Amino acid sequence: SMDVGCDITQLREYINTASEEKDNSITSSDKVKESLKFKTVDYIDYSSGLGMIFAARPIQSSSSSYWHLEYIRRLVDESIDEVMFESVVLGC
């Protein structure tokens, strides 16, 4: 579900190879240009923080339910007349 749309392992390997070549003092202008292209790319760990996201989902869901019910409660409390709602029930 957290697909970034491309295989980042190849990019990570390329960045590591480019930095190793730079450390080995290879001065070929093409290789230096290639390594400089990826020098500004920051390594992003896409799995970092997934636990927090998954832990926050039930809280977000219960908060959403609370505010829906709170909206209905306030609407009923503020109305002098009877409040009528229409709904569609999906499922068995």
C-alpha positions in Angstrom: 0.0 0.0 0.0 3.0 2.3 0.4 4.2 1.9 -3.2 6.5 4.7 -4.4 6.1 3.8 -8.0 9.6 2.6 -8.7 12.3 0.3 -7.5 14.5 2.4 -5.2 17.0 -0.4 -4.5 18.6 0.2 -7.9 18.9 3.9 -7.1 20.3 3.2 -3.7 22.9 0.9 -5.2 23.8 3.5 -7.8 24.3 6.2 -5.2 26.5 3.9 -3.1 28.5 3.0 -6.2 28.9 6.6 -7.2 30.0 7.6 -3.7 32.6 4.7 -3.6 34.0 5.8 -6.9 34.3 9.3 -5.7 36.1 8.1 -2.6 38.5 6.1 -4.8 39.4 9.4 -6.5 38.2 8.4 -10.0 38.5 11.7 -11.9 36.7 10.8 -15.1 34.5 13.8 -15.9 31.6 11.6 -16.9 31.7 9.6 -13.7 32.0 12.8 -11.6 29.0 14.4 -13.4 27.0 11.3 -12.8 27.8 11.2 -9.1 27.1 15.0 -8.8 23.6 14.4 -10.2 22.7 12.2 -7.3 24.6 14.1 -4.7 21.6 16.3 -4.0 19.3 13.3 -3.7 18.6 12.6 0.0 18.2 9.0 1.1 14.6 8.5 2.2 13.7 5.5 4.4 10.1 4.9 3.3 9.5 2.3 6.0 10.4 4.8 8.8 7.4 5.9 10.7 5.0 3.3 9.3 4.4 2.0 12.8 3.2 5.4 13.8 0.9 5.7 10.8 -0.7 2.3 11.5 -1.0 3.1 15.2 -2.8 6.4 14.3 -5.4 4.9 12.0 -7.7 3.6 14.7 -7.5 6.9 16.5 -8.3 8.8 13.3 -11.2 6.5 12.7 -12.7 6.9 16.2 -12.1 10.7 16.0 -14.0 10.8 12.7 -16.9 8.8 14.1 -16.9 11.1 17.2 -17.2 14.3 15.2 -19.9 12.8 12.9 -22.0 11.9 16.0 -21.2 15.3 17.6 -22.4 17.1 14.6 -25.7 15.2 14.7 -26.0 15.8 18.4 -25.5 19.6 18.1 -27.9 19.7 15.1 -30.6 17.9 17.1 -30.0 20.0 20.3 -30.1 23.4 18.4 -33.3 22.5 16.5 -36.7 23.4 17.9 -38.4 21.1 15.4 -37.9 17.4 14.8 -34.7 16.7 12.8 -35.0 14.1 10.1 -32.1 12.3 8.4 -32.0 10.2 5.3 -29.5 7.3 5.1 -28.5 4.4 2.9 -27.4 1.2 4.7 -24.9 -0.8 2.7 -24.4 -4.4 3.7 -26.5 -7.4 4.9 
